[in-house]
């Protein structure tokens, strides 16, 4: 999923609908993790969906 995202893309957390802003990839090579501006730790991207 990380390869489909660009910095500034809006993401919605599936569990509660809260909105986040994608900030970029994390330090790992795992495609399932990335950073959002609103959190200091990497997030598991499959728990989010991109808002068009």
N, C-alpha and C positions, 0 to 999 in steps of 0.2 A: 504494500500500500504506500510505503514511504516514497517510492519512485513516482507516484501519481500526484504528490503534493508539492506545492511551491510555498515559499515563505509568505505569510499573510493570508493563506487560505483559511476559511472558517470551517471548524469542525464541531459537530454536535455529539456529545456523549450519549450513547444509546440508552444507558440505564436511567438517566434522569433528564435528558434534553438540554443540559447546560451547554452553553456555547464557549468555544475556545478558539484561539488563533494559533495556527501552526507556525513554529519558529525555526524549525530545521531538524536535521537528523541528530541522533545522539552519537556518542563515541563508539558504540559497538557496530559490528557488521550485520546485526540482526535487523532485517527489513521491517519487523513488526514493532519497533520502538522508535520514538522520536520525541521532540520537545515541543511544548506549547508555551506561549508567553505567560500564561496565568499560573503555571506550576514550575517549581524548581527542579523537580525530578523527571526523568524520562517517563513517558506514558506508553501504554500498550495500545497501539493504533487500531487493532481490530475492534476495540471497544468504542470506537468513534466512527461517524460517517461524515463524509464531506458534504457541505452545504453548497449547492450550486447558486 
